């Protein structure tokens, strides 16, 4: 995999969450407190592939392969 490619505070959150492969960029504020809050919020709002496929009415394979 690519490993954790993210800057500063975001890298710390992603590594603590056990994420192994990610490419992330923060746009806007570079304040570490805001970056941590935004990263945690994004992780909380993530949906699993089965939910996405069901909500879109497509197969799981199509979620991954377009």
Residue pairs with C-beta under 8 A, 6 or more apart in sequence:
1 20
1 21
2 21
2 22
2 23
3 20
3 21
4 11
4 14
4 15
4 19
4 20
4 21
4 22
5 22
5 23
5 24
6 14
6 22
6 23
6 24
6 25
6 26
7 25
7 26
8 32
8 35
9 32
9 33
9 35
9 36
9 39
10 24
10 26
10 35
10 36
10 39
12 36
13 36
13 39
13 40
13 43
14 22
14 24
14 39
17 43
24 39
26 35
26 38
29 35
29 38
47 55
49 60
49 63
49 64
50 60
52 63
53 59
53 60
53 62
53 63
56 63
